[in-house]
């Protein structure tokens, strides 16, 4: 479903919406069937709340845009505490290379990097 540009754009716009206000977004890639992102939050609670908010909002908007009903995202998400600049850079590379490893063509994914 995320392969559709309109659907991927809903996710991407949601990720960028509060960037610089509630969190600092570094990188993301919206793949055809999942999303990777790297962001900094002031607290673990803020991260968990934001992830839940993203999932709730985007599911509602995607269901509305595609005339679907029901659950869109998996219930659990994978989060990871980044402990060093080296680990951050490794994750940034992983996100950037994910579409290449999946052999996706431009237009089959959305990618962002704050640089």
PyMOL commands that set and color helices and strands:
alter all, ss='L'
color gray80, all
select helices_A, chain A and resi 5-17+44-66+85-101
alter helices_A, ss='H'
color red, helices_A
select strands_A, chain A and resi 24-30+35-40+110-113
alter strands_A, ss='S'
color yellow, strands_A
deselect
rebuild
show_as cartoon
